[in-house]
């Protein structure tokens, strides 16, 4: 059989109507519906994957406070430095006055105070004793008024120093006390007029007398 005969034979076979396969009436609709179903499936898978990625990123951000891959912020350390400040001892606030008398009082104010005074020496300054203290217990300056007040033997300062107190007690009650001599302690006090405590010490090192004295006055100190 030649090539031409073979070709003719094949044409006859393909033209035979018995080889035809009839199409189903709704074949087109079935094909379109299947295509739509596959498209919806692909879309659902893509959406689910996107949501999974977003949820994972959200969890990573909320758990760490930063995005995954973002460099971590180094932790800050707090350094506490302790500084010790030494505060100098403060001077006690006490009045420069005792028993109705006050440093700086004028002669007129002294008379109005109705304090009984006994003249001892009347020079440029006036020196008086009191009923409880002999000698020059109160001194009055014509310029500065009362410049000395001597406490009675049982009198004590507001901080509790009196006759018989030791030098250590004075230094403990008045940390700013100054030992001007081996037998004399003084303490400068705040107030107007400027004044100080004077604590003469006896042979045993105890306070023998307690005096309040103005500083910078014009009276002869005498036995001060």
Secondary structure, 3 states (H helix, E strand, C coil): CCHHHHHHHHHHHHCCHHHCCCCCCCHHHHHHHHHHHHHHHHHHHHHHHHHHHHHHHHHHHHHHCCCCCCCCCCCCCCCCCCCCCCCCCCCCCCCCEECCEECCCCHHHHHHCCCCCEEEEECCCEEEECCCCCCCCEEEECCCEEEEEECCCCCECCCCCECCCEHHHHHHHCCCCEEEECCEEEEEECCCCCEEEEEEECCCCEECCCEEEECCCCCCCCCC
